[in-house]
Amino acid sequence: MSTAVTVRRATEAELPWIWRLVHAEYLRRGLITPEMDGMFSHYQHLDCISDTVPLVAVDGERLVGTMTTTFDGPRGLPTDSEYPDETGELRMWHKLATCWRMATDIECHSSHAVSAALMAATAKMLMDHGEPTVLMECHPRHSLYYRKRIGFEIYAKRDETPGLTNAPSVLMVGGTGSYSRLLKYVT
């Protein structure tokens, strides 16, 4: 991997590449069983709507990472599936967005440069959208990182995630102040 990774909005034609990367990473972590086509696309109903912004990190011509943000709108959020009550409760008081589908190529894990670049680009985008309250589902083992580094808090927990195996989750919430803190940390 070169030192210059570019993060940009994905094109619709790149969605299958995102689904392949997510499939490879989820399969490697034991979260899914292999799909015949080598793709995993959860929340497909949110992929091609204007409220969803899939970002890709590219190294030359190679896709090395992805992270998606969906802003709350008529089609809802990914968290409406696993955490409907909690998302509805927060929706009553806050403008919401959900960050989801973060994955990096296995060859990029050790440097954290790709994930940091994706998080910085996402933070800038969220600030440009008025700093909505962000919901994010993650494995409980990752929650300490997001609490310490970004200031997100655990809002709810589940023992399993529909569509995945061996995947307990926590719903984390962050908002105003989290984004500038993230940018300070990753840039």
C-alpha positions as CSV (number, residue, x, y, z in Angstrom):
1,M,0.0,0.0,0.0
2,S,1.3,3.5,-0.8
3,T,1.2,6.3,1.7
4,A,-1.4,8.3,-0.2
5,V,-4.9,7.0,0.2
6,T,-7.7,8.9,-1.4
7,V,-11.1,9.0,0.2
8,R,-14.1,9.9,-2.0
9,R,-17.8,9.2,-2.5
10,A,-18.3,5.8,-4.2
11,T,-20.1,5.6,-7.5
12,E,-23.1,3.3,-7.9
13,A,-20.9,1.1,-10.1
14,E,-18.5,0.6,-7.2
15,L,-21.2,-0.9,-4.9
16,P,-20.4,-4.5,-5.9
17,W,-16.7,-3.8,-5.0
18,I,-17.8,-2.5,-1.6
19,W,-20.0,-5.6,-1.1
20,R,-17.0,-7.8,-2.0
21,L,-14.7,-6.1,0.5
22,V,-17.4,-6.3,3.3
23,H,-17.9,-10.0,2.4
24,A,-14.2,-10.7,2.7
25,E,-13.8,-8.9,6.0
26,Y,-17.0,-10.3,7.6
27,L,-16.1,-13.8,6.4
28,R,-12.6,-13.5,7.8
29,R,-14.0,-12.4,11.2
30,G,-16.5,-15.3,11.2
31,L,-19.5,-13.1,11.1
32,I,-21.1,-14.6,8.0
33,T,-21.1,-17.8,6.0
34,P,-19.7,-17.6,2.5
35,E,-22.0,-16.2,-0.2
36,M,-21.8,-17.9,-3.7
37,D,-21.2,-14.5,-5.4
38,G,-18.6,-13.3,-2.8
39,M,-20.7,-10.3,-1.9
40,F,-22.5,-9.2,1.3
41,S,-24.9,-6.3,1.1
42,H,-27.0,-5.7,4.1
43,Y,-29.5,-2.8,4.1
44,Q,-29.5,-2.9,0.3
45,H,-32.7,-0.8,0.4
46,L,-30.6,2.1,1.6
47,D,-27.7,1.8,-0.8
48,C,-29.0,3.9,-3.8
49,I,-30.9,6.7,-2.1
50,S,-29.8,10.3,-1.8
51,D,-29.7,10.1,2.1
52,T,-26.9,7.5,1.9
53,V,-23.2,8.4,1.2
54,P,-20.9,5.4,0.7
55,L,-17.2,6.5,0.9
56,V,-14.4,4.5,-0.5
57,A,-10.7,4.7,0.2
58,V,-8.6,3.9,-2.8
59,D,-4.9,3.3,-3.2
60,G,-4.2,3.8,-6.9
61,E,-6.9,1.8,-8.6
62,R,-7.5,-0.6,-5.6
63,L,-10.4,-0.2,-3.2
64,V,-8.8,-0.6,0.3
65,G,-11.6,0.6,2.6
66,T,-15.2,1.8,2.9
67,M,-17.5,3.5,5.3
68,T,-21.1,4.5,4.7
69,T,-23.3,7.2,6.3
70,T,-27.0,7.4,6.0
71,F,-28.8,10.6,7.1
72,D,-32.3,10.1,8.5
73,G,-35.1,10.4,5.9
74,P,-38.2,8.7,4.6
75,R,-36.4,5.3,4.2
76,G,-35.0,5.4,7.8
77,L,-31.7,4.3,9.1
78,P,-29.9,0.9,9.4
79,T,-30.4,1.1,13.2
80,D,-34.2,1.0,12.6
81,S,-33.7,-2.8,12.0
82,E,-31.8,-3.9,15.1
83,Y,-32.6,-1.0,17.5
84,P,-36.0,0.3,16.4
85,D,-37.2,1.5,19.8
86,E,-33.9,3.2,20.6
87,T,-33.6,4.8,17.2
88,G,-37.3,6.0,17.4
89,E,-36.7,7.5,20.9
90,L,-33.6,9.4,19.7
91,R,-35.3,10.5,16.5
92,M,-37.9,12.4,18.6
93,W,-35.3,14.7,20.0
94,H,-32.4,14.7,17.5
95,K,-31.5,15.0,13.9
96,L,-29.9,11.6,13.2
97,A,-27.4,9.8,10.9
98,T,-26.0,6.3,11.1
99,C,-22.4,5.4,10.2
100,W,-22.2,1.8,9.1
101,R,-20.4,-0.7,6.9
102,M,-16.8,0.2,7.8
103,A,-14.4,-2.3,6.4
104,T,-10.7,-2.2,5.4
105,D,-8.6,-4.5,3.3
106,I,-6.7,-7.0,5.5
107,E,-3.4,-5.6,4.2
108,C,-4.3,-2.2,5.6
109,H,-5.1,-3.2,9.2
110,S,-1.8,-2.7,10.8
111,S,-1.3,1.0,9.9
112,H,-4.8,2.2,10.6
113,A,-4.2,4.9,8.0
114,V,-7.2,3.8,5.9
115,S,-9.7,3.7,8.8
116,A,-8.4,7.0,10.0
117,A,-8.8,8.6,6.6
118,L,-12.3,7.2,6.3
119,M,-13.3,8.5,9.8
120,A,-11.8,11.9,9.1
121,A,-13.7,12.2,5.8
122,T,-16.9,11.1,7.5
123,A,-16.4,13.6,10.4
124,K,-16.0,16.5,7.9
125,M,-19.2,15.4,6.0
126,L,-21.1,15.2,9.3
127,M,-19.9,18.7,10.3
128,D,-21.0,20.0,6.8
129,H,-24.5,18.5,7.5
130,G,-25.0,20.3,10.8
131,E,-23.5,17.8,13.2
132,P,-26.4,15.4,13.6
133,T,-26.4,12.9,16.4
134,V,-24.7,9.8,15.0
135,L,-25.8,6.2,15.7
136,M,-23.3,3.4,15.1
137,E,-23.5,-0.4,15.8
138,C,-20.3,-2.2,16.6
139,H,-19.1,-5.3,18.3
140,P,-18.8,-4.7,22.1
141,R,-15.0,-5.3,21.9
142,H,-14.7,-2.1,19.8
143,S,-16.8,0.1,22.0
144,L,-14.0,1.2,24.3
145,Y,-12.0,2.6,21.3
146,Y,-15.0,4.6,20.2
147,R,-15.7,5.9,23.7
148,K,-12.1,6.9,24.5
149,R,-11.1,8.3,21.1
150,I,-14.3,9.8,19.8
151,G,-16.5,10.3,22.9
152,F,-19.3,8.1,21.8
153,E,-21.4,6.4,24.5
154,I,-23.1,3.0,24.6
155,Y,-26.9,3.4,24.4
156,A,-28.1,-0.2,24.1
157,K,-26.8,-3.8,23.7
158,R,-27.9,-6.9,21.8
159,D,-26.7,-10.4,22.2
160,E,-26.9,-11.1,18.5
161,T,-27.3,-9.2,15.2
162,P,-29.8,-10.6,12.6
163,G,-28.1,-11.7,9.4
164,L,-24.8,-12.2,11.2
165,T,-23.3,-15.0,13.3
166,N,-21.4,-14.7,16.5
167,A,-22.2,-11.0,16.5
168,P,-23.3,-9.3,19.6
169,S,-23.6,-5.5,19.2
170,V,-23.8,-2.3,21.0
171,L,-25.6,0.9,19.8
172,M,-23.3,3.8,20.3
173,V,-24.3,7.5,20.1
174,G,-22.2,10.5,19.5
175,G,-22.8,14.1,18.5
176,T,-21.7,17.7,18.7
177,G,-18.1,17.8,19.7
178,S,-17.4,14.2,18.7
179,Y,-16.5,15.3,15.1
180,S,-13.9,17.9,15.9
181,R,-12.5,15.5,18.5
182,L,-12.2,12.8,15.8
183,L,-10.6,15.2,13.3
184,K,-8.1,16.2,16.0
185,Y,-7.2,12.6,16.7
186,V,-6.9,11.3,13.1
187,T,-5.4,14.2,11.3
